[in-house]
Amino acid sequence: MSDHDIQNDRASHDAFFALHHGLPRQGPGSDATTRRLLALAGPLPERPRVLDLGCGPGRSALLLAAEAHAEVTAVDTHEPFLDELRAAAAARGLGGSVRAVREDMGALPFPDGSFDLVWAESSVFVLGFDRALAEWRRLLAPGGTLVLTECVWTTDAPAPEARAFWDEHYPLRTAGELAAVAVGTGYHVLGTFLQPDGDWDEYYVPLAAHADAADTSLPGMAGAVAGARAEIALRRAHGGDYGYAGLVLRPADPRWPTRPEREADHGAVREVTAAAFGSPAEAELVDALRADPDAWLPGLSVVAEAPDGTVAAHALITRCRVGGAPAAALAPVSVAPEHQRTGAGRAVVRAALDAARLAGEQLVLVLGHPEYYPRFGFVRASEYGIKPGFEVPDEAMMALVLDGSGPVPAGTIAYPAAFGV
């Protein structure tokens, strides 16, 4: 590369950051989205340790410090962004809770297990989704969570103009494809959602104003402005083809490997289920559901293996209906008595929910303990207008929306005949 090329690259780099300096955000997002991601992450320690990667001017870091009472280590490579964050943290009385450091997110110096949350809003593209999942896992403490947002296709047939733009700059996948990558690399998916259009406005409206006010006679600035305007125009013309998605991920518990059941497991599943419930009734229910082609969903009967390879726990998801629309029912969940209260049950439930998500299920229902299932994201089914056809406490009938891209069906639940309800 010639000296002239190097100078042009430096001018383009400097112009890009000059154009973006002073923006409240460096990508699509909102405080509401940050709060929603935080809620999906579930219960946190009293003083969670958070690593905010690609923090920019630190809008998320400040919210996490203020509302989650977190100790935030905020990382970016652009020192002026970090200076903005330090000043904002001091002004809000959060200087002791936010540490802004200049580091490369691809070569982080922090020890393994240092953080309860690793957070990356609108920044994972710098490394790429797959590499980030592989490299950032080591930073999480046991039970820690990875939270990120990523641009995704929202249609199977994007416009050629949108496809050409993103294929050149950063090839996109769907949220479902990203979830499959996460599960395939050893994570559970705690939740996903498509960010609202307003999140783009929070980024593009101020960016457009900066572009209009920019001095394009400065070295590199004309190119930076043209790039920003092209991106904004693409979103205006083809915003229905792509969007930003939030993903909340947690490494699977290595003590309890999970997999779909095999035919050879049927006897062991029967024994574990009968032992867990203290009677053969639930085991007979599993057998009856397995024999019902209208109820059985291939791949959604999942086992967790004990260290000796035996079946330690089992979770089953079968077809039900809500107001006539297809839904899925989680039941029964069984853990061998000797493995109860060890994490085997959590592992097998999360694996079953992952399998349902990857199979394209939208809604999972469970009738169970109201203090146990909310840790997986279940809420009262009545919040969605869903009710069982029999009397149960409202707090015990719960629902989990796996795919919020369409309307959630409402109405009465119709279980497979084997349930006898």
C-alpha positions as CSV (number, residue, x, y, z in Angstrom):
1,M,0.0,0.0,0.0
2,S,1.4,3.4,-1.0
3,D,1.7,6.4,1.4
4,H,-1.1,8.0,-0.5
5,D,-3.4,5.0,0.1
6,I,-2.5,5.0,3.8
7,Q,-3.3,8.7,4.0
8,N,-6.6,8.2,2.3
9,D,-7.5,5.3,4.7
10,R,-6.6,7.4,7.6
11,A,-8.7,10.3,6.3
12,S,-11.7,8.0,5.8
13,H,-11.3,6.6,9.3
14,D,-11.0,10.0,10.9
15,A,-13.9,11.4,8.8
16,F,-16.2,8.5,9.8
17,F,-15.6,9.1,13.5
18,A,-15.9,12.8,13.1
19,L,-19.3,12.3,11.5
20,H,-20.4,10.0,14.3
21,H,-19.0,12.1,17.2
22,G,-21.7,13.4,19.5
23,L,-24.3,10.9,18.4
24,P,-26.3,9.4,21.3
25,R,-25.9,5.9,19.8
26,Q,-23.6,4.3,17.3
27,G,-26.2,1.8,16.1
28,P,-30.0,1.1,16.3
29,G,-31.2,0.8,19.8
30,S,-33.1,2.4,22.6
31,D,-33.3,2.5,26.4
32,A,-36.4,0.3,26.1
33,T,-34.5,-2.3,24.2
34,T,-31.7,-2.3,26.7
35,R,-34.2,-2.8,29.5
36,R,-35.9,-5.6,27.6
37,L,-32.6,-7.4,27.0
38,L,-31.8,-6.9,30.7
39,A,-35.1,-8.5,31.7
40,L,-34.5,-11.5,29.4
41,A,-31.1,-12.1,31.1
42,G,-33.0,-13.0,34.3
43,P,-32.0,-12.6,37.9
44,L,-28.6,-11.1,38.5
45,P,-26.2,-10.8,41.5
46,E,-26.8,-7.9,43.7
47,R,-23.8,-6.1,42.2
48,P,-23.4,-7.7,38.7
49,R,-20.1,-7.4,36.9
50,V,-20.8,-6.2,33.3
51,L,-18.5,-6.0,30.3
52,D,-19.9,-3.6,27.7
53,L,-18.1,-4.3,24.4
54,G,-18.1,-1.6,21.7
55,C,-19.7,0.7,24.1
56,G,-19.4,3.9,22.0
57,P,-20.5,6.9,24.1
58,G,-21.9,4.5,26.6
59,R,-25.7,4.9,26.6
60,S,-26.2,1.2,27.6
61,A,-23.3,1.3,30.1
62,L,-24.9,4.2,32.0
63,L,-28.3,2.5,32.1
64,L,-26.8,-0.8,33.3
65,A,-24.9,1.0,36.0
66,A,-27.9,3.0,37.2
67,E,-30.7,0.5,36.9
68,A,-29.0,-2.9,37.4
69,H,-26.6,-1.4,40.0
70,A,-23.8,-3.0,37.9
71,E,-20.1,-2.5,38.0
72,V,-19.5,-1.8,34.3
73,T,-16.3,-2.2,32.4
74,A,-17.0,-0.3,29.1
75,V,-14.6,-1.1,26.2
76,D,-14.1,0.7,22.9
77,T,-11.2,1.5,20.6
78,H,-12.1,5.1,20.1
79,E,-10.9,7.3,22.9
80,P,-13.2,10.2,22.3
81,F,-16.2,8.0,22.9
82,L,-14.7,6.8,26.1
83,D,-14.1,10.4,27.1
84,E,-17.8,11.2,26.5
85,L,-18.7,8.2,28.7
86,R,-16.4,9.2,31.5
87,A,-17.9,12.7,31.5
88,A,-21.5,11.5,31.4
89,A,-20.8,8.9,34.2
90,A,-19.3,11.6,36.4
91,A,-22.2,14.0,35.8
92,R,-24.7,11.3,36.8
93,G,-22.8,10.3,39.9
94,L,-21.8,7.0,38.3
95,G,-18.1,7.5,38.1
96,G,-17.5,4.8,40.6
97,S,-19.6,2.3,38.7
98,V,-18.4,2.8,35.2
99,R,-14.8,2.1,34.1
100,A,-14.1,3.1,30.5
101,V,-11.1,1.4,29.0
102,R,-9.5,1.4,25.5
103,E,-9.2,-2.2,24.3
104,D,-9.7,-4.3,21.2
105,M,-12.7,-6.6,21.6
106,G,-10.9,-9.2,19.7
107,A,-7.9,-9.3,22.1
108,L,-9.4,-8.7,25.5
109,P,-7.1,-8.9,28.5
110,F,-9.6,-9.9,31.2
111,P,-9.3,-13.2,33.1
112,D,-11.7,-16.1,32.5
113,G,-14.9,-15.9,34.4
114,S,-14.6,-12.2,35.1
115,F,-18.2,-11.1,34.3
116,D,-21.8,-11.9,35.0
117,L,-22.9,-10.2,31.8
118,V,-21.1,-9.7,28.6
119,W,-23.0,-7.0,26.7
120,A,-22.6,-6.0,23.0
121,E,-25.3,-3.8,21.5
122,S,-24.7,-3.0,17.8
123,S,-21.1,-4.0,18.0
124,V,-20.7,-7.8,17.5
125,F,-20.3,-7.2,13.7
126,V,-16.7,-6.0,14.4
127,L,-15.7,-9.6,15.2
128,G,-18.5,-11.5,13.6
129,F,-21.2,-13.4,15.4
130,D,-19.5,-16.8,15.3
131,R,-16.1,-15.6,16.5
132,A,-17.7,-13.5,19.2
133,L,-19.6,-16.5,20.6
134,A,-16.4,-18.6,20.6
135,E,-14.1,-16.0,22.2
136,W,-16.3,-14.3,24.7
137,R,-17.6,-17.4,26.4
138,R,-14.5,-17.7,28.6
139,L,-15.2,-14.3,30.1
140,L,-18.5,-15.4,31.7
141,A,-18.7,-16.5,35.3
142,P,-20.8,-19.6,36.0
143,G,-24.4,-18.8,35.2
144,G,-23.3,-15.7,33.3
145,T,-25.1,-14.4,30.2
146,L,-24.1,-13.1,26.8
147,V,-26.4,-10.3,25.5
148,L,-26.0,-8.9,22.0
149,T,-27.8,-7.3,19.1
150,E,-27.2,-8.2,15.5
151,C,-28.5,-7.2,12.1
152,V,-30.6,-10.0,10.6
153,W,-32.8,-10.7,7.6
154,T,-36.5,-10.6,8.4
155,T,-37.6,-12.2,5.1
156,D,-36.5,-15.2,3.1
157,A,-36.6,-13.1,-0.1
158,P,-34.9,-9.7,0.5
159,A,-34.8,-7.2,-2.4
160,P,-31.8,-7.6,-4.6
161,E,-30.6,-4.1,-3.6
162,A,-30.7,-5.0,0.1
163,R,-29.0,-8.3,-0.6
164,A,-26.2,-6.7,-2.6
165,F,-25.6,-4.0,0.0
166,W,-25.3,-6.4,2.9
167,D,-23.4,-9.1,1.1
168,E,-20.8,-6.5,0.4
169,H,-20.6,-5.0,3.8
170,Y,-21.6,-7.7,6.3
171,P,-23.5,-10.8,5.1
172,L,-26.7,-11.3,7.2
173,R,-28.5,-14.3,8.5
174,T,-32.0,-14.7,10.0
175,A,-32.5,-14.6,13.8
176,G,-33.4,-18.3,13.6
177,E,-30.1,-19.1,11.9
178,L,-28.2,-17.2,14.6
179,A,-30.1,-19.1,17.3
180,A,-29.1,-22.3,15.6
181,V,-25.5,-21.3,15.5
182,A,-25.6,-20.4,19.2
183,V,-27.2,-23.7,20.2
184,G,-24.8,-25.6,18.0
185,T,-21.8,-24.0,19.8
186,G,-23.0,-24.8,23.2
187,Y,-25.3,-22.0,24.3
188,H,-28.9,-22.0,25.4
189,V,-31.1,-19.2,23.9
190,L,-32.9,-17.4,26.8
191,G,-34.7,-15.1,24.4
192,T,-34.7,-13.3,21.1
193,F,-36.8,-10.4,19.7
194,L,-36.8,-8.1,16.7
195,Q,-36.1,-4.5,17.7
196,P,-38.8,-2.0,16.8
197,D,-38.4,0.5,13.9
198,G,-38.0,3.3,16.4
199,D,-34.6,1.9,17.4
200,W,-33.4,2.7,13.9
201,D,-34.8,6.3,14.2
202,E,-32.8,6.8,17.4
203,Y,-29.7,6.2,15.4
204,Y,-30.4,7.4,11.8
205,V,-32.3,10.7,12.6
206,P,-29.3,12.2,14.5
207,L,-26.9,10.7,11.9
208,A,-28.8,12.3,9.1
209,A,-28.6,15.7,10.8
210,H,-24.8,15.3,11.2
211,A,-24.5,14.4,7.5
212,D,-26.5,17.5,6.5
213,A,-24.3,19.7,8.6
214,A,-20.9,18.1,7.7
215,D,-18.2,20.0,5.9
216,T,-17.6,17.8,2.9
217,S,-14.5,19.7,1.9
218,L,-12.6,18.0,4.8
219,P,-10.5,15.0,3.8
220,G,-12.6,11.9,3.6
221,M,-15.8,13.6,4.8
222,A,-17.6,13.4,1.4
223,G,-17.2,9.7,1.4
224,A,-18.3,9.3,5.0
225,V,-21.4,11.4,4.3
226,A,-22.2,9.5,1.1
227,G,-21.9,6.2,3.0
228,A,-24.2,7.3,5.8
229,R,-26.8,8.6,3.3
230,A,-26.7,5.4,1.2
231,E,-27.3,3.3,4.4
232,I,-30.2,5.5,5.5
233,A,-31.8,5.4,2.0
234,L,-31.5,1.7,1.9
235,R,-33.3,1.4,5.2
236,R,-36.0,3.7,4.0
237,A,-36.5,1.7,0.8
238,H,-36.1,-1.8,2.1
239,G,-36.4,-1.7,5.9
240,G,-39.0,-4.5,5.8
241,D,-36.3,-6.9,4.6
242,Y,-33.9,-6.6,7.6
243,G,-33.7,-5.4,11.1
244,Y,-31.8,-5.6,14.4
245,A,-32.5,-8.5,16.7
246,G,-31.6,-8.9,20.3
247,L,-30.3,-12.3,21.5
248,V,-29.8,-13.4,25.1
249,L,-27.6,-16.5,25.4
250,R,-26.2,-18.6,28.3
251,P,-23.5,-21.3,28.0
252,A,-24.9,-24.8,28.5
253,D,-24.0,-26.5,31.8
254,P,-21.2,-28.9,30.8
255,R,-22.1,-31.3,33.6
256,W,-25.4,-32.2,31.9
257,P,-25.0,-32.9,28.2
258,T,-28.4,-33.1,26.4
259,R,-29.7,-34.6,23.2
260,P,-32.9,-35.8,21.6
261,E,-34.2,-39.2,22.9
262,R,-33.4,-42.3,21.0
263,E,-35.5,-45.4,20.7
264,A,-33.1,-47.2,23.0
265,D,-33.9,-44.5,25.7
266,H,-37.6,-45.4,26.0
267,G,-37.2,-47.8,28.9
268,A,-34.8,-45.4,30.8
269,V,-37.2,-42.5,30.2
270,R,-40.1,-44.6,31.6
271,E,-38.0,-45.5,34.7
272,V,-36.9,-41.9,35.3
273,T,-40.4,-40.5,34.9
274,A,-42.0,-43.1,37.1
275,A,-39.4,-42.6,39.8
276,A,-39.6,-38.8,39.6
277,F,-43.4,-38.7,40.0
278,G,-43.7,-41.7,42.4
279,S,-46.2,-43.5,40.2
280,P,-46.4,-45.0,36.6
281,A,-49.1,-42.5,35.5
282,E,-46.7,-39.9,34.0
283,A,-44.6,-42.6,32.4
284,E,-47.7,-44.0,30.7
285,L,-48.6,-40.5,29.5
286,V,-45.2,-40.2,27.8
287,D,-45.8,-43.6,26.1
288,A,-49.3,-42.5,25.0
289,L,-48.0,-39.2,23.6
290,R,-45.2,-41.0,21.7
291,A,-47.8,-43.2,20.0
292,D,-50.0,-40.2,19.0
293,P,-48.9,-38.9,15.6
294,D,-51.0,-35.7,16.1
295,A,-49.3,-35.0,19.4
296,W,-45.7,-36.1,18.9
297,L,-43.1,-33.6,17.7
298,P,-39.9,-35.2,16.4
299,G,-36.8,-34.0,18.2
300,L,-38.7,-32.4,21.1
301,S,-38.3,-35.3,23.6
302,V,-35.0,-34.5,25.2
303,V,-32.8,-36.2,27.7
304,A,-29.9,-35.1,29.9
305,E,-27.2,-37.6,30.5
306,A,-25.5,-38.3,33.8
307,P,-21.7,-38.6,33.9
308,D,-22.0,-42.4,33.4
309,G,-24.1,-41.9,30.3
310,T,-27.5,-42.9,31.8
311,V,-30.6,-40.8,31.5
312,A,-30.7,-38.3,34.4
313,A,-33.6,-36.2,33.2
314,H,-36.2,-35.9,30.5
315,A,-38.4,-33.1,29.1
316,L,-41.2,-33.5,26.6
317,I,-42.8,-31.0,24.3
318,T,-45.9,-32.1,22.3
319,R,-48.5,-30.4,20.1
320,C,-51.5,-28.7,21.6
321,R,-53.7,-25.9,20.3
322,V,-54.8,-22.5,21.5
323,G,-58.0,-21.3,20.0
324,G,-57.5,-23.7,17.2
325,A,-54.0,-22.5,16.4
326,P,-50.9,-24.8,16.8
327,A,-49.0,-24.4,20.0
328,A,-46.8,-26.6,22.1
329,A,-47.1,-28.1,25.6
330,L,-44.1,-28.7,27.9
331,A,-45.0,-31.8,30.0
332,P,-43.9,-33.8,31.7
333,V,-40.5,-32.9,33.0
334,S,-38.8,-35.6,35.1
335,V,-35.5,-35.8,36.9
336,A,-34.2,-39.0,38.5
337,P,-34.4,-38.6,42.3
338,E,-30.6,-39.0,42.7
339,H,-30.0,-36.1,40.3
340,Q,-32.7,-33.7,41.6
341,R,-31.5,-30.2,42.6
342,T,-28.3,-30.5,40.6
343,G,-29.1,-28.5,37.5
344,A,-30.1,-31.5,35.4
345,G,-33.7,-30.3,35.3
346,R,-32.7,-26.8,34.2
347,A,-30.4,-28.2,31.5
348,V,-33.0,-30.5,30.0
349,V,-35.8,-27.9,30.0
350,R,-33.5,-25.3,28.3
351,A,-32.5,-27.9,25.8
352,A,-36.1,-28.8,25.0
353,L,-37.0,-25.1,24.6
354,D,-34.0,-24.6,22.3
355,A,-35.2,-27.5,20.2
356,A,-38.7,-26.1,20.0
357,R,-37.3,-22.7,19.0
358,L,-35.2,-24.2,16.2
359,A,-38.1,-26.3,15.0
360,G,-40.1,-23.1,14.5
361,E,-42.5,-23.3,17.4
362,Q,-44.0,-20.0,18.4
363,L,-45.6,-20.7,21.7
364,V,-44.9,-23.1,24.6
365,L,-47.3,-23.6,27.5
366,V,-46.7,-25.3,30.8
367,L,-48.8,-26.1,33.8
368,G,-46.3,-26.1,36.6
369,H,-44.8,-24.5,39.7
370,P,-45.1,-20.7,39.4
371,E,-41.7,-20.2,41.2
372,Y,-39.8,-22.5,38.9
373,Y,-40.8,-21.9,35.3
374,P,-40.5,-18.1,35.2
375,R,-36.8,-18.6,35.4
376,F,-37.1,-19.8,31.8
377,G,-39.1,-16.8,30.7
378,F,-42.6,-18.2,31.3
379,V,-45.3,-15.7,32.3
380,R,-49.0,-16.2,33.2
381,A,-50.8,-17.4,30.1
382,S,-53.7,-15.2,30.9
383,E,-51.5,-12.2,30.0
384,Y,-51.9,-13.4,26.4
385,G,-55.6,-14.2,26.7
386,I,-54.8,-17.9,26.9
387,K,-56.7,-20.2,29.4
388,P,-57.0,-23.9,30.1
389,G,-60.3,-25.7,29.7
390,F,-60.3,-26.7,33.3
391,E,-59.8,-25.0,36.7
392,V,-56.2,-24.3,37.8
393,P,-54.7,-21.4,39.6
394,D,-54.0,-18.6,37.2
395,E,-50.3,-18.4,38.2
396,A,-49.7,-22.1,37.5
397,M,-50.8,-21.9,33.8
398,M,-47.9,-20.3,32.0
399,A,-46.8,-19.3,28.5
400,L,-43.5,-18.6,26.8
401,V,-43.4,-16.9,23.4
402,L,-40.4,-18.2,21.4
403,D,-41.1,-16.3,18.2
404,G,-42.7,-12.9,18.7
405,S,-42.7,-11.9,15.0
406,G,-46.4,-12.7,14.6
407,P,-49.5,-12.4,16.8
408,V,-49.7,-14.8,19.8
409,P,-52.8,-17.0,19.5
410,A,-55.4,-16.5,22.3
411,G,-58.3,-18.7,23.5
412,T,-58.7,-22.0,25.2
413,I,-56.0,-24.7,25.3
414,A,-56.8,-28.0,23.7
415,Y,-54.4,-30.7,24.9
416,P,-53.8,-34.1,23.2
417,A,-56.3,-36.8,24.2
418,A,-53.6,-38.6,26.3
419,F,-53.8,-35.8,28.9
420,G,-57.4,-36.7,29.6
421,V,-58.5,-33.0,30.0
